Amino acid sequence: MDLPLLIRDMVEPEETDIAAVKNKLRTYKADELSFNEPHFGIQLSMRGGKITEVKNHLLNPDALDQAYTEEGKYGETKHILHFRISNTRTMIIPAIFDPRGRKGLYAITYIMRHRRCLKTEGFV
C-alpha cells in the first residue's frame, strides 16, 4: 500500500537519553542562555510564564520529564525539552544546544501545556 507523501516522509522524533540531557543542561551558566526575541517574550507573556522560572528549569533540570530531538528548519538539531511543573502542567522548551559552534543554549519558544502529563511509548 502506498502511503500519502506527508505520512511517508514524516520522521519519528529521535529518543534522547534523559540523564545525558540533564548533565548537558547543568553545564550552562545563566549568561550562556539566549532566547528567540521577540517571539519567546511574546509567547511567555501570553501564557503567563516567568523568565526566571524558565531559566531555573533550564539551569537546574531536575523536573525534565521527556526529551527528544528533531531536525530544525535550517538543518540544526532541535532538542524538545518537557519539564513537568505539576500533574496538570508541562512546560515545553524547544532549544538548540551550542548554536553556531559556540557554547550556549538558544531557546526557540515557550509552550505551556495544561493537561495531564502522559508518558507515551517511545519517550523516556
C-alpha positions in Angstrom: 0.0 0.0 0.0 1.4 3.4 -1.0 1.1 6.0 1.8 0.4 9.6 1.1 3.5 11.8 0.7 3.2 13.6 4.0 2.8 10.5 6.1 5.5 8.6 4.2 8.1 11.4 4.8 7.3 12.0 8.4 10.3 11.3 10.7 9.8 10.0 14.1 11.4 12.1 16.8 14.7 10.6 18.0 14.7 9.3 21.6 17.2 11.1 23.8 18.9 9.9 27.0 17.4 12.0 29.8 20.4 11.7 32.0 22.7 12.9 29.3 20.5 15.9 28.5 20.3 16.8 32.2 24.1 16.7 32.5 24.4 18.9 29.4 22.0 21.4 30.8 23.8 21.6 34.1 27.0 22.7 32.3 25.4 26.0 31.2 25.5 29.3 33.1 22.8 32.0 33.1 24.8 34.3 30.8 25.0 31.5 28.2 21.2 31.3 27.8 19.7 33.2 24.9 16.1 33.5 23.7 14.4 34.0 20.3 13.2 37.5 21.0 10.6 39.0 20.5 8.8 35.7 19.8 9.9 34.0 23.1 8.9 37.0 25.2 5.5 37.3 23.4 4.7 33.6 24.0 5.9 33.9 27.6 3.6 36.9 28.4 0.6 35.4 26.5 0.8 32.2 28.5 1.5 33.9 31.9 5.0 32.5 32.3 8.0 34.0 34.0 11.5 34.2 32.6 13.0 33.3 36.0 11.0 30.1 36.0 12.3 29.1 32.5 15.9 29.9 33.4 15.6 28.0 36.7 14.3 24.9 34.9 17.0 25.1 32.1 19.8 25.5 34.6 18.5 23.0 37.2 16.8 20.3 35.1 15.6 18.1 37.9 12.0 18.4 36.5 13.0 17.3 33.0 10.5 14.6 32.1 11.0 14.0 28.4 13.4 15.0 25.7 13.7 14.2 22.1 15.4 15.7 19.0 14.1 16.9 15.7 15.8 18.3 12.6 15.4 22.1 12.5 14.3 24.3 9.6 17.9 25.1 8.7 19.4 21.6 9.4 20.3 22.1 13.0 19.3 19.7 15.8 16.5 20.9 18.0 16.1 19.4 21.4 12.4 19.4 22.6 12.5 19.6 26.4 9.5 18.8 28.5 9.6 20.0 32.1 6.9 18.6 34.5 5.7 21.6 36.5 2.7 19.8 38.2 0.4 16.9 37.5 -1.5 19.0 35.0 1.1 21.4 33.6 4.1 20.7 31.4 6.5 23.4 30.1 7.9 22.6 26.7 11.0 24.5 25.5 12.4 23.7 22.0 16.1 24.6 22.2 19.3 24.4 20.3 22.5 23.4 22.2 25.7 25.3 21.2 24.4 27.2 18.2 27.0 28.2 15.6 29.6 26.2 17.4 29.7 28.5 20.5 28.8 27.2 23.9 25.3 28.3 24.8 21.7 27.4 24.8 19.2 29.1 22.4 15.6 28.7 23.5 13.3 29.0 20.5 9.8 29.3 22.1 7.8 28.8 25.2 4.8 26.4 25.4 2.8 25.6 28.5 0.6 22.5 28.2 -2.3 22.3 30.6 -3.3 18.7 30.8 -2.2 15.5 32.5 1.4 14.6 31.9 1.4 11.4 29.8 4.4 9.3 29.0 3.9 7.9 25.6 5.7 4.8 24.3 9.0 5.7 22.6 9.8 8.5 25.0 11.9 8.2 28.1 
